[in-house]
């Protein structure tokens, strides 16, 4: 049983490919003979990948109230179980990559069970109308603009491996903008399955978003958000 557990500081890497070329021989002076063509560059190949596709996922985002009138607002739990995508593991691990997508319309707001699991600061005191209003504001044009940009997409850019720890830099595309993240992950493989989980903090600014605000900023959403996730991916039969 293969079991490798590594701590990521968020998700995985862009490939670096180098190319080589042979130089054509010099044409002799006053020669009318065409020079022989240069030999073609030797092809380079990335290490064969073990490809995994996500089969289940759970993402939870805790968003906090702020401002002088914060007591009039609520902390919120945003969640989804609809993350999709592909992870390509290679040796060395620094050559691994991933590409993930999350349909924004699948996001839920303040499910009672999730608020209960979030603990202090998330009392079960919200009505259905409260939840619907928060979700409408979140998906609307002033924040995620899900009508025009229905997906949040995450693509690996680079990874460093240091003493068993992977530091992974990713590009995030959301609401028509682009940002970069570094995320911690605990990942293990067991046969044909890969499992990953972790927690991290990200700011609206890092995602290129402006936090929701009302009453001229007296009641607003705090810039930082706390994210936890877990996912399971299964090896693709035709991985190469």
N, C-alpha and C positions, 0 to 999 in steps of 0.2 A: 504494500500500500504506500503510495507516494503521499507524503504529507509535508508540505513546506509552508511554514508560517512566517510571513514577513510583514513588517510594519511599513505601510505607505504613508506619505503625507500628501495625499490625494492621487488621483488616478493617472494613468500610465503614458507612454513616450512616443516621440517622432523618430523615424528611422533616419540614419545618416548613411548615404551611399556614396562611395568614391569611385571615380572613373579614371581609367588609365588609357593612354594612347601612344602609339608608336609614331615616331617622326619619319617622314618620307626622306629618302636619301637625296642629297644635293644633286642638282643637275650639273653635269660637267660643263665647263666653260666652252662656248662655241659648239656645243653638241646639238644635233637636230633630233636626237632620239628622246622621245618622251620619257620622263622619269617613271620608274615603276611606282604603282600606287602604294600608298601607305597601307601597312597591315591593319586590319580592323581592330578596334579596341577590344580587348578581352572583356567579355561580359562579366559583370559581378552579380552575385546573387545574395539576397538576404537569407539569413538562417531560416530553415523551415519553421513554420509557425504551428503551434497547437491552437486551434481556433475554438472559442467558446461563445455561445449565444445565450443571452440572459433568458431564463425561463420563469423566474419569479423575483420580485423586488418589493421592498417597502422603504419609503422615504418619509421622514417626518421633519418638519421645520418649525422651530419655535420662534415666534415674532413677538417683540415686546413693546409696550406702550411707553411713551415718554412725553415730556413737556410739563409746564405748570399745571395743566388740567388733566394730567395722566390718570388721576383717580376716576375720571369720567369715562375712560376707555377700558379696553381689555387687552390682555395678552392673548395670542392666538396660536393654534397648532394647525399648520398646513401640511397636507399629506397626499401621497399617491402610491399606488401599487402597480403603476403602468410604465415603468422604465423599460426600455428595450435597447438592444444594441449588441455589439460584438467586441470581444476581447481576444487579442492575439498574443499568446505567450511565446517567447523565443529565448534561446540561450545565446548570449548572456541576457539576463532579465532586463537590462537597460535598453534592449532592442524591442521590447514588447510595446504594443500599441492598443488603443481602445477608441471606440466611437459609440456614443450613447445618445439617446433621444428620449424626451419626456413630453407627451402631449399635455399642454397646459389645461385643456378642458377636463382632464382627469383629476385635477387637484380638488381635494375636499378641504373644508374649513370647520374646525372645532367639533369634530365627532366626539360625542361624550366619552367614549372609551379612551380616546387618545388624550383628552384633557385630564381624565382621571390618572392616566399613566404618567403625565407630565408633572404631576405633583403640585406643590405649593405655588401659588401664583396663577393657577389655572382652574379656578372653581367652576362648578357646573351651574352657572347662573346666566346662561345665554339662551335666548329664544331662537326659534327657527328663523324668525325675521332678522335677528342679529346676525346669524350665520349667513343668510342669503345676502344681506347688505355688504358684509365684509368680503364675501366671494366676488360679488359684482364689482366692488371697487378694485379688488386685486387684479381681476382679469380685464378690467376696462382700459381705455386708451391712455389714461394717465399713469398706469404702472406697467403691467405685462403686455397690454395691447394684444390679447390672444386672438382677437378677430382677424388681425392682419398678420400676426406672427405666431402661429399655433404651436410651435415646438420650442422647447429649450434643448439645445444641442451641446454636447460636450465632446471635445476631441483632444487626445493627448498631444502634447508638444515636446516634452522632454522628461527624462528621468535620470536621477543620480542614485547609485547604489553605494552605500557607505555602512560598513559593519552590520550588514543584514537589514538596513533600513533603506527604503526607497522613498525618495523625495520626487513627487511627480507634479509637473506643471501642465495645466490643461487650458485650452481655449473654451470659453463659454459664449454661445450665441443665444441671446434672448431679447425679445422686444425690439428687434431691429438693431441692437447694439452688440458689442463684443467686449469681453473682459477676460482676465486670466485668474486662475485659482491654483493654489497648492493645497492638496487634500490628504489627510491621514487615512490609511486603510489597513485593516488586518485581513489577510487573504490566505486561503489554504486550498490545496487541490487534493482530491481523493478519487483516484480512478478517472472517470469521465466527467466528474463534477468539480466546479470551482465555486467556492463560497467566499464572500467578502463582507466586511462590516466595518463601521467606524463612525466617529463623530468629529465635527470641526465647526469653527465659527467663520462666517463670511459676512462682509458688509454689502449693503445695497450699492455703495460706490464701486466696489470691486466688480459688480455685475453690470455697471453702467446704468443703475436704476436710481430714482429719487424716491425716498420713503414717503408714504402717504401722510398728508398733514391736513388739519382742519383748524378753524378759528385762528387763522394767521400764524399757525405753528404752535399755538398753545397746547393743542392736542395732536400728537403725531406718533408715527412709528419710529422706534429706535433704529439707528443705522445698522447695528449688528444683528445677525440671526444665528441661531444654533441649529445645526443640521445633524441628524443621525440617519444611518441607512444600513440596510443589509440586502444582499442579493445572492442568488444562486444562478450559475450559468452551466450549461451542459456542452460537452465537446461535440463539434460538428463532424460527421462521419467523413466528409471529403476534405478535412483540413489538410493543408499542405504548406 
